[in-house]
């Protein structure tokens, strides 16, 4: 699976990298796991519903999530990153 990122997600990850290198490394690790094994248990992937129909969530930490939609079987487009409340409040 190949991960692509929206401009918002790219900016947010850049900001996180400047402020919290430990979290940035965790994001890199989870994206690497996702690209090599999208079914890895630590990702805690789950399909969303309601306003987020046709989207999926990936856990970075217990409180940080990344939301994506599948472009096709090989590409995931990440559209949001943030705490549980930040991501699902929209």
C-alpha positions, 0 to 999 in steps of 0.5 A: 500500500502506498501512502499519499498525503493532503497538503493539510496532513503534510503541513501538520506532520512538518509542524509535529516534526519541529515540535515533537520528534518522538511523535514524528518518529511514531508517525513515520513508524506507523506509516511504514507499517501501513505501507508494508503491512496494512493489516498490522494490529498496532495500526488499529485500522477501522472503517468509519461511518456517517459523515466519514463514510468510505474513510478509514482511521489509523491509530498513531498513538492512543490519542492521535489518529490519521484518517484516509480514503482508498484511492484504489487497492494500492493507494491510500490518501490521508486527509486528516491527522490529530487527536480523536476529538479533533479528527472526528469533530469535523 
